[in-house]
């Protein structure tokens, strides 16, 4: 039996990582660590976008997912 978390866990973890990195990047004082976290948050947003878009296409039953 599949649970709700099993179906949406990757999206939640990727989104949570993106939110956590964004909050941390804006909470730190200016410096090289903050710039690094801004870049890392941008990459995490890209990963989240790809995961959610892939799930959307797969759940819609597109020809590419079969």
C-alpha atoms as a printed R data frame, in Angstrom:
   type eleno elety resid chain resno      x      y       z
1  ATOM     1    CA   UNK     A     1  0.000  0.000   0.000
2  ATOM     2    CA   UNK     A     2  1.428  3.367  -1.050
3  ATOM     3    CA   UNK     A     3  1.204  6.255   1.345
4  ATOM     4    CA   UNK     A     4  0.824  9.949   0.569
5  ATOM     5    CA   UNK     A     5  4.400 10.587   1.679
6  ATOM     6    CA   UNK     A     6  5.657  7.837  -0.632
7  ATOM     7    CA   UNK     A     7  4.000  9.585  -3.580
8  ATOM     8    CA   UNK     A     8  5.097 13.136  -2.691
9  ATOM     9    CA   UNK     A     9  8.189 12.706  -0.501
10 ATOM    10    CA   UNK     A    10 10.785 13.738  -3.088
11 ATOM    11    CA   UNK     A    11  8.904 16.940  -3.890
12 ATOM    12    CA   UNK     A    12  8.580 17.775  -0.197
13 ATOM    13    CA   UNK     A    13 12.255 17.146   0.542
14 ATOM    14    CA   UNK     A    14 13.453 19.133  -2.504
15 ATOM    15    CA   UNK     A    15 11.092 22.021  -1.700
16 ATOM    16    CA   UNK     A    16 12.074 21.980   1.963
17 ATOM    17    CA   UNK     A    17 15.754 22.061   1.038
18 ATOM    18    CA   UNK     A    18 15.167 25.037  -1.267
19 ATOM    19    CA   UNK     A    19 13.224 26.946   1.408
20 ATOM    20    CA   UNK     A    20 15.790 26.174   4.110
21 ATOM    21    CA   UNK     A    21 18.716 27.309   1.957
22 ATOM    22    CA   UNK     A    22 16.912 30.495   0.926
23 ATOM    23    CA   UNK     A    23 16.072 31.418   4.517
24 ATOM    24    CA   UNK     A    24 19.603 30.617   5.667
25 ATOM    25    CA   UNK     A    25 21.151 32.658   2.834
26 ATOM    26    CA   UNK     A    26 19.141 35.754   3.752
27 ATOM    27    CA   UNK     A    27 19.714 35.285   7.496
28 ATOM    28    CA   UNK     A    28 23.503 35.334   7.301
29 ATOM    29    CA   UNK     A    29 25.534 38.535   7.134
30 ATOM    30    CA   UNK     A    30 27.084 39.519   3.809
31 ATOM    31    CA   UNK     A    31 30.068 37.476   2.783
32 ATOM    32    CA   UNK     A    32 31.274 34.643   0.630
33 ATOM    33    CA   UNK     A    33 29.213 32.061   2.540
34 ATOM    34    CA   UNK     A    34 26.032 34.019   1.816
35 ATOM    35    CA   UNK     A    35 26.902 34.207  -1.894
36 ATOM    36    CA   UNK     A    36 27.555 30.464  -1.920
37 ATOM    37    CA   UNK     A    37 24.196 29.780  -0.258
38 ATOM    38    CA   UNK     A    38 22.404 32.049  -2.749
39 ATOM    39    CA   UNK     A    39 23.887 29.999  -5.597
40 ATOM    40    CA   UNK     A    40 23.063 26.755  -3.828
41 ATOM    41    CA   UNK     A    41 19.473 27.901  -3.228
42 ATOM    42    CA   UNK     A    42 19.147 28.688  -6.933
43 ATOM    43    CA   UNK     A    43 20.355 25.210  -7.827
44 ATOM    44    CA   UNK     A    44 17.968 23.670  -5.289
45 ATOM    45    CA   UNK     A    45 15.115 25.640  -6.879
46 ATOM    46    CA   UNK     A    46 16.054 24.199 -10.271
47 ATOM    47    CA   UNK     A    47 16.068 20.667  -8.888
48 ATOM    48    CA   UNK     A    48 12.692 21.261  -7.230
49 ATOM    49    CA   UNK     A    49 11.261 22.592 -10.481
50 ATOM    50    CA   UNK     A    50 12.478 19.558 -12.445
51 ATOM    51    CA   UNK     A    51 11.102 17.132  -9.844
52 ATOM    52    CA   UNK     A    52  7.682 18.780  -9.704
53 ATOM    53    CA   UNK     A    53  7.442 19.121 -13.501
54 ATOM    54    CA   UNK     A    54  8.405 15.468 -13.967
55 ATOM    55    CA   UNK     A    55  5.825 14.355 -11.412
56 ATOM    56    CA   UNK     A    56  3.190 16.493 -13.111
57 ATOM    57    CA   UNK     A    57  3.883 14.942 -16.522
58 ATOM    58    CA   UNK     A    58  3.974 11.441 -15.114
59 ATOM    59    CA   UNK     A    59  0.777 11.835 -13.104
60 ATOM    60    CA   UNK     A    60 -1.030 13.245 -16.143
61 ATOM    61    CA   UNK     A    61 -0.293 10.003 -17.963
62 ATOM    62    CA   UNK     A    62  1.654 11.641 -20.776
63 ATOM    63    CA   UNK     A    63  3.018  9.524 -23.613
64 ATOM    64    CA   UNK     A    64  6.583 10.293 -22.467
65 ATOM    65    CA   UNK     A    65  6.006  8.661 -19.086
66 ATOM    66    CA   UNK     A    66  4.801  5.324 -20.454
